[in-house]
Amino acid sequence: FSMALPGRLLRRYGAAPLASAARAASARPNAPAALVVAVRPWSSHSSGHHATAATAAAASAVAAAVASAVAAAHDEQESNCISESATRQFQFLADAADKASPSVVNLTVDVQQRGAVIGGFGGTRGAATGSGFIISEDGLIVTNAHVVAHSAQMGGRFGQGAVTVTMWDGTKLPASVHSMDQQSDVALVKLTKMPAKPLPVASIGSSALLRPGEWVVALGSPLHLMNTVTAGIVSSVARQGSEIGMTDKRHEFIQTDAAINGGNSGGPLINLDGEVIGINTAKLAGQQVSGISFAIPMDTAWQVIKQLRTNRTVVRPYLGIKFSTALPTRRGDSSEVRVVGVSPGSPAEGAGVKIGDTILQFDNKPVKSNRDILERIGYSYGRTITIRLRRESGEVMDLNVETTAPPRNVRVD
């Protein structure tokens, strides 16, 4: 701010009014203000005590006005800074989406509807769409098995170019189905033509430490709407497949209220660090249903992905135990899981498991039904699982059983 004051006023009253104004204007920390005073000759027509007093009063008023203006300007600037800071502070969802979105793709899958030829594909050709995310620089993409399950086949093998991948920036690339596991609903798609620039790869996180109430973001292409971002919270970290009608699924699901619709399947569910912690898979449908969607936990999916990358198939771990859920016979009792068979030469027999044993804990977690065991076996073999048993005599013991690949003549579901 600048103003001109008479030299005579300054000589008579000094700079006190200006100093006072300057102190008032700069009372706030870091106040971006300055007073610039220009001294001009006093008019020859103004003289006497009254004029001088009036001029002094005017100068004081001007100085006070300047101080007020400086303070107001500082308040406005401070308010703007706070507003901008708050805006940046609460963009955590956008920041997470920015980090993960380049690795997210849309998949258009060439399919054929079954026609009149029993057991074969005939009739109308069409296309199905879904989402996925890139996990390697050589073009491997993760999606759901149900997205690519009906892709056009040639000679019993997935045909080259049966899948079109649309990148986040709109680039279209040909691909084919690399491998899939329908039981876990996980599949891999491989680009058959690489782009000129390096592929953006998704950052893989862990679902083990998720808590209900945490923010998550769903990315994908629902209803053919590319590059869609929705957000919500984790509603449950361990929703059983049997609770939502997926009785054939051994693993648990992450439940979220982030919007997941047709076309979102296979896309990533990410945390606020932009890391993939789940694969968007399904939603509950119905006129009275809203905000109930499900994702495969990434820790579970990654076990399957590692096997598919290496072997193009998934080998389930083998224990050699047959078990059955025994319903309670008395009111107040709970159901129990009992061993009804042990395969000769199996890991279970080697560890000491016997017919008639009751399984109390499996992998250090309580057991009430067969599903408690099936969901905790996992998809990788070679690890040691602790089983707490109660013998028919009443003795309780812990046995360590190491899972193996199943014998060639044994199928593990």
PEDAUR-V647715 format. One record per residue. N is the residue number from 0. PHI is phi in whole degrees, -180 to 180 (999 if undefined). Layout:
n = [N N]
phi = [PHI PHI]
This chain:
n = [0 1 2 3 4 5 6 7 8 9 10 11 12 13 14 15 16 17 18 19 20 21 22 23 24 25 26 27 28 29 30 31 32 33 34 35 36 37 38 39 40 41 42 43 44 45 46 47 48 49 50 51 52 53 54 55 56 57 58 59 60 61 62 63 64 65 66 67 68 69 70 71 72 73 74 75 76 77 78 79 80 81 82 83 84 85 86 87 88 89 90 91 92 93 94 95 96 97 98 99 100 101 102 103 104 105 106 107 108 109 110 111 112 113 114 115 116 117 118 119 120 121 122 123 124 125 126 127 128 129 130 131 132 133 134 135 136 137 138 139 140 141 142 143 144 145 146 147 148 149 150 151 152 153 154 155 156 157 158 159 160 161 162 163 164 165 166 167 168 169 170 171 172 173 174 175 176 177 178 179 180 181 182 183 184 185 186 187 188 189 190 191 192 193 194 195 196 197 198 199 200 201 202 203 204 205 206 207 208 209 210 211 212 213 214 215 216 217 218 219 220 221 222 223 224 225 226 227 228 229 230 231 232 233 234 235 236 237 238 239 240 241 242 243 244 245 246 247 248 249 250 251 252 253 254 255 256 257 258 259 260 261 262 263 264 265 266 267 268 269 270 271 272 273 274 275 276 277 278 279 280 281 282 283 284 285 286 287 288 289 290 291 292 293 294 295 296 297 298 299 300 301 302 303 304 305 306 307 308 309 310 311 312 313 314 315 316 317 318 319 320 321 322 323 324 325 326 327 328 329 330 331 332 333 334 335 336 337 338 339 340 341 342 343 344 345 346 347 348 349 350 351 352 353 354 355 356 357 358 359 360 361 362 363 364 365 366 367 368 369 370 371 372 373 374 375 376 377 378 379 380 381 382 383 384 385 386 387 388 389 390 391 392 393 394 395 396 397 398 399 400 401 402 403 404 405 406 407 408 409 410 411 412]
phi = [999 -136 -154 -108 -125 -65 -62 -64 -63 -63 -67 -82 -107 73 -99 -57 -59 -70 -61 -62 -64 -65 -64 -65 -70 -104 -65 -80 -61 58 -64 -83 -135 -152 -109 -114 -110 -108 -95 -122 -60 -76 -65 -69 -87 -108 -149 94 -66 -64 -63 -64 -64 -63 -64 -62 -63 -63 -63 -64 -65 -62 -61 -64 -63 -62 -59 -63 -65 -62 -63 -63 -63 -66 -60 -65 -66 -64 -63 -63 -63 -63 -63 -65 -64 -64 -60 -66 -64 -99 -101 -64 -68 -65 -64 -64 -64 -59 -70 -92 -61 -60 -89 -89 -130 -104 -115 -112 -109 -74 -131 -131 -78 -65 -102 -76 -77 -69 84 -129 -99 -156 86 -81 -87 -159 -143 -118 -124 -161 -126 -167 -148 -81 -117 -151 -71 -91 97 -85 -126 -93 -153 -84 -64 -71 -73 -112 -61 -107 -64 -59 -115 -133 64 80 -120 -65 -75 -67 77 -73 -125 -109 -103 -109 -72 -61 -90 98 -65 -106 -136 -79 -154 -140 -77 -79 -171 -158 -132 -71 -66 -90 64 -122 -142 -119 -116 -119 -64 -98 -139 -91 -73 -69 -101 -59 -78 -76 -109 -68 -88 -94 -105 -118 -95 -65 -101 -62 -127 -58 101 -72 -71 -140 -128 -104 -119 161 -130 -68 52 69 -93 -62 57 -90 -120 -128 -136 -172 -122 -78 -88 -154 -98 -147 -83 -69 -60 -66 -75 -118 84 -102 -70 -86 -97 -82 -92 -88 -125 -85 -100 -141 -98 -64 -66 -128 -129 -56 104 -76 -53 93 -78 -85 -104 -118 -93 -74 -89 77 -96 -75 -119 -170 -114 -59 -131 -158 -142 -81 -106 148 -64 -102 -111 -150 72 -127 -128 -137 -136 -76 -59 -67 -63 -71 -62 -67 -61 -70 -59 -61 -71 -64 -61 -86 -113 62 -153 -118 -103 -73 -67 -118 -114 86 -114 -108 -140 -144 -83 -99 -72 -64 -99 -126 -61 97 -78 -109 -68 -134 -111 -117 -79 -112 -166 -133 -73 -61 77 -82 -58 -65 -64 -63 -83 107 -71 -128 -62 99 -66 -104 -86 -91 -138 -135 58 66 -129 -61 -122 -123 -152 -56 -63 -59 -80 -60 -75 -103 -65 83 -124 -126 -107 100 -104 -97 -115 -88 -119 -95 -120 -120 -70 -63 -78 102 -70 -108 -147 -106 -122 -103 -118 -96 -73 -134 -71 -71 -60 -60 -93 -118 -105 -112 -98]
